[in-house]
Amino acid sequence: MIEVFKTNVQQVEQSQMIVEKLLEHFPNSAINFDLEDCDKILRIHSLSISSRKIIAILKANGFYCEVLA
């Protein structure tokens, strides 16, 4: 299962911190950012994904996040 999110993460350091936090909740997932994209895309490939939890984790760290339809 792959889920794609629009974020406001701007810097590589921020994206690395978010990936680490997400991996704590979603181990064995492939998580990456495309900061070159205008929507600052976050992609998560995992067997089970909770969009609500992912959005909550980013929000708790001061970032905007929404599922990209």
C-alpha positions in Angstrom: 0.0 0.0 0.0 1.3 3.5 -0.9 0.0 6.7 0.5 1.0 10.2 -0.8 0.8 13.4 1.3 1.2 17.1 0.6 3.3 18.8 3.3 5.0 22.1 4.0 8.4 20.5 5.0 11.1 22.6 3.4 14.5 21.4 4.4 16.3 18.1 4.1 17.0 18.1 7.9 13.3 18.5 8.7 12.4 15.6 6.3 15.0 13.4 7.9 13.7 14.1 11.4 10.1 13.4 10.2 11.1 10.1 8.5 12.8 8.9 11.8 9.7 9.7 13.8 7.4 8.0 11.3 9.6 4.9 11.2 9.1 4.6 15.0 5.4 4.1 14.4 5.6 2.4 11.0 8.8 0.2 11.1 9.7 -1.7 7.9 8.1 1.0 5.8 9.7 2.9 2.9 9.3 6.6 3.6 10.7 9.5 1.5 10.1 13.1 0.7 10.2 14.8 -2.7 11.1 18.4 -1.6 11.6 19.4 -5.2 7.9 19.0 -5.9 5.7 22.0 -5.3 3.6 20.0 -2.8 6.7 18.8 -0.8 5.5 15.2 -1.3 5.7 12.6 1.5 5.4 9.0 0.2 4.9 6.0 2.5 5.0 2.5 1.3 3.9 0.0 4.0 1.7 -3.0 4.6 -0.6 -0.9 6.9 -0.9 2.9 6.8 -2.9 5.1 9.1 -3.3 8.5 7.3 -4.7 10.0 10.5 -1.7 9.0 12.5 0.7 10.2 9.9 -1.0 13.6 9.7 -1.1 13.8 13.6 2.7 13.1 13.8 3.5 15.8 11.3 1.1 18.2 13.0 2.6 17.5 16.4 6.0 18.5 15.0 4.7 21.8 13.6 4.1 20.7 10.0 1.1 20.8 7.7 0.1 17.5 6.1 -2.8 16.2 4.0 -3.6 13.2 1.9 -2.9 14.0 -1.8 -5.8 12.8 -3.8 
